[in-house]
Amino acid sequence: MTISRRRPALVGVATLLALITALAGCGDNGSQSAGSATSGGPEKVTIGVPGIPPIFLNTVMYVAKEEGFFADRGLDVTLRPLTTGADVGRAVQSGEIQGGIIGTPGAVALRASGGSVVSLMGFPKPTYLLASTDPGVTSCADVKGKTIAVDAVGAPKALGLAAMLASCGLGKNDVSTINVGGPPTVDALVAGQVELAVLHPDELATVQEKIAPTTPVSEVMTLADVDPLQHYTVLVAPKDQLSGPARDTWVKVIAAVRETIAYMYDPAHTKQVAAQAAAVTKEPASVTEAALPKFLSLGVWAKQGDGLDRAAIQHTIDAAVAAGNVPKAKAPTYEQMVDPSVFADATGK
């Protein structure tokens, strides 16, 4: 699929700066360092993204690449899809790739197990929502005694459901769950095999497009609304990549992503962004265009700031300890988890 650029690349000064940076870094031949360049060309960096095909969250990275925000800063970014965020985290930690997007709980666990990754920017708001085709279920309390489709026990959607139920005093014994997950969940809702499921906004849009017009589909609640401190994902890099030429590369990456987010929030670009999301997720453009406003309204991509709110990150750390996923003695601190200085250098804030 060919996507038109938003505007001509900012050649001239941007190109000159890229050449100067590349020439200055010629003595650094570390194959796994961000910012490597050859023959005075752009700085190369590989960033991992979760999902095959990539999930909707990663749209921001693909828009940055396709619309030239990375290239404008002299960056040659390769986006590498991996099956899960955990796979991305392992690849970053091993040095196979230079950085990537992983779930915030996964970043906590990685640090607790001795990993050296740090978060440079957050995509803070989770996208999990509870959808219903049962007209009698319109609130959290109505869910009691119902059967709900999730991905698997202990998997992200199941954990999201637990947090949503807790908002009205319900627990795991108050509902039944079936493990479906992914596209089969959408198919099950459309076919009437289940009436409640934890979905992402693009999955809900798919259900709404496919289901019989006479069947009501409602959003009962979202995790972001019932638990504002839930933190979704982070863009991480190894700590040793945050000095020297490699740090300069990450400053440019963050600046490009920040500009991309502003671009995505502009209604004039909705169709263009939706088309790029469709190319990434392999969903119909009608679905991605319907889902994009929900992702934006949730604040999945932080419109202001670095998306690394201290209270939200600490909430995630505390939750990992409370769930027994991370020993208290090994739980990382906020300062160990986050390096806000890269974002500050990229944006002047």
ChimeraX attribute file (.defattr): number of C-alpha atoms within 10 A of each C-alpha:
attribute: neighborCount
match mode: 1-to-1
recipient: residues
	/A:1	7
	/A:2	8
	/A:3	13
	/A:4	9
	/A:5	13
	/A:6	13
	/A:7	8
	/A:8	9
	/A:9	16
	/A:10	14
	/A:11	14
	/A:12	10
	/A:13	11
	/A:14	15
	/A:15	18
	/A:16	13
	/A:17	14
	/A:18	23
	/A:19	19
	/A:20	12
	/A:21	21
	/A:22	23
	/A:23	15
	/A:24	12
	/A:25	19
	/A:26	14
	/A:27	9
	/A:28	15
	/A:29	12
	/A:30	9
	/A:31	12
	/A:32	16
	/A:33	23
	/A:34	26
	/A:35	31
	/A:36	24
	/A:37	23
	/A:38	13
	/A:39	9
	/A:40	15
	/A:41	17
	/A:42	23
	/A:43	25
	/A:44	18
	/A:45	23
	/A:46	20
	/A:47	24
	/A:48	30
	/A:49	29
	/A:50	24
	/A:51	19
	/A:52	14
	/A:53	15
	/A:54	23
	/A:55	19
	/A:56	25
	/A:57	21
	/A:58	21
	/A:59	25
	/A:60	22
	/A:61	24
	/A:62	25
	/A:63	26
	/A:64	23
	/A:65	21
	/A:66	18
	/A:67	23
	/A:68	22
	/A:69	26
	/A:70	27
	/A:71	23
	/A:72	23
	/A:73	24
	/A:74	28
	/A:75	26
	/A:76	20
	/A:77	21
	/A:78	15
	/A:79	19
	/A:80	16
	/A:81	20
	/A:82	19
	/A:83	15
	/A:84	18
	/A:85	23
	/A:86	19
	/A:87	18
	/A:88	28
	/A:89	30
	/A:90	17
	/A:91	18
	/A:92	26
	/A:93	22
	/A:94	14
	/A:95	15
	/A:96	16
	/A:97	25
	/A:98	25
	/A:99	30
	/A:100	28
	/A:101	28
	/A:102	27
	/A:103	25
	/A:104	26
	/A:105	22
	/A:106	20
	/A:107	28
	/A:108	29
	/A:109	22
	/A:110	22
	/A:111	20
	/A:112	22
	/A:113	14
	/A:114	11
	/A:115	18
	/A:116	19
	/A:117	27
	/A:118	27
	/A:119	28
	/A:120	25
	/A:121	26
	/A:122	26
	/A:123	24
	/A:124	27
	/A:125	26
	/A:126	25
	/A:127	23
	/A:128	22
	/A:129	24
	/A:130	28
	/A:131	27
	/A:132	24
	/A:133	22
	/A:134	15
	/A:135	11
	/A:136	9
	/A:137	19
	/A:138	16
	/A:139	13
	/A:140	18
	/A:141	13
	/A:142	12
	/A:143	22
	/A:144	17
	/A:145	11
	/A:146	14
	/A:147	16
	/A:148	22
	/A:149	28
	/A:150	26
	/A:151	21
	/A:152	15
	/A:153	12
	/A:154	11
	/A:155	12
	/A:156	16
	/A:157	24
	/A:158	24
	/A:159	16
	/A:160	25
	/A:161	24
	/A:162	16
	/A:163	19
	/A:164	24
	/A:165	23
	/A:166	15
	/A:167	15
	/A:168	14
	/A:169	11
	/A:170	17
	/A:171	15
	/A:172	13
	/A:173	9
	/A:174	13
	/A:175	14
	/A:176	13
	/A:177	19
	/A:178	16
	/A:179	15
	/A:180	17
	/A:181	19
	/A:182	13
	/A:183	11
	/A:184	13
	/A:185	24
	/A:186	25
	/A:187	18
	/A:188	18
	/A:189	23
	/A:190	21
	/A:191	14
	/A:192	14
	/A:193	11
	/A:194	20
	/A:195	20
	/A:196	27
	/A:197	28
	/A:198	30
	/A:199	28
	/A:200	23
	/A:201	26
	/A:202	22
	/A:203	23
	/A:204	25
	/A:205	21
	/A:206	22
	/A:207	23
	/A:208	20
	/A:209	14
	/A:210	14
	/A:211	18
	/A:212	12
	/A:213	9
	/A:214	6
	/A:215	13
	/A:216	12
	/A:217	22
	/A:218	17
	/A:219	18
	/A:220	17
	/A:221	19
	/A:222	24
	/A:223	24
	/A:224	22
	/A:225	15
	/A:226	16
	/A:227	17
	/A:228	13
	/A:229	20
	/A:230	24
	/A:231	26
	/A:232	23
	/A:233	26
	/A:234	26
	/A:235	23
	/A:236	30
	/A:237	27
	/A:238	21
	/A:239	18
	/A:240	13
	/A:241	21
	/A:242	20
	/A:243	11
	/A:244	12
	/A:245	21
	/A:246	20
	/A:247	19
	/A:248	18
	/A:249	26
	/A:250	26
	/A:251	20
	/A:252	23
	/A:253	25
	/A:254	22
	/A:255	21
	/A:256	24
	/A:257	22
	/A:258	24
	/A:259	16
	/A:260	23
	/A:261	20
	/A:262	13
	/A:263	19
	/A:264	23
	/A:265	17
	/A:266	10
	/A:267	11
	/A:268	10
	/A:269	13
	/A:270	18
	/A:271	16
	/A:272	20
	/A:273	27
	/A:274	26
	/A:275	22
	/A:276	23
	/A:277	27
	/A:278	20
	/A:279	20
	/A:280	18
	/A:281	20
	/A:282	15
	/A:283	18
	/A:284	14
	/A:285	19
	/A:286	15
	/A:287	22
	/A:288	27
	/A:289	20
	/A:290	20
	/A:291	20
	/A:292	22
	/A:293	17
	/A:294	16
	/A:295	19
	/A:296	16
	/A:297	11
	/A:298	18
	/A:299	18
	/A:300	21
	/A:301	28
	/A:302	19
	/A:303	16
	/A:304	10
	/A:305	15
	/A:306	24
	/A:307	25
	/A:308	24
	/A:309	17
	/A:310	13
	/A:311	13
	/A:312	21
	/A:313	25
	/A:314	20
	/A:315	15
	/A:316	21
	/A:317	25
	/A:318	17
	/A:319	15
	/A:320	19
	/A:321	18
	/A:322	12
	/A:323	9
	/A:324	10
	/A:325	16
	/A:326	22
	/A:327	15
	/A:328	14
	/A:329	8
	/A:330	14
	/A:331	21
	/A:332	22
	/A:333	14
	/A:334	19
	/A:335	11
	/A:336	16
	/A:337	26
	/A:338	22
	/A:339	20
	/A:340	18
	/A:341	15
	/A:342	24
	/A:343	22
	/A:344	16
	/A:345	15
	/A:346	18
	/A:347	17
	/A:348	9
	/A:349	10
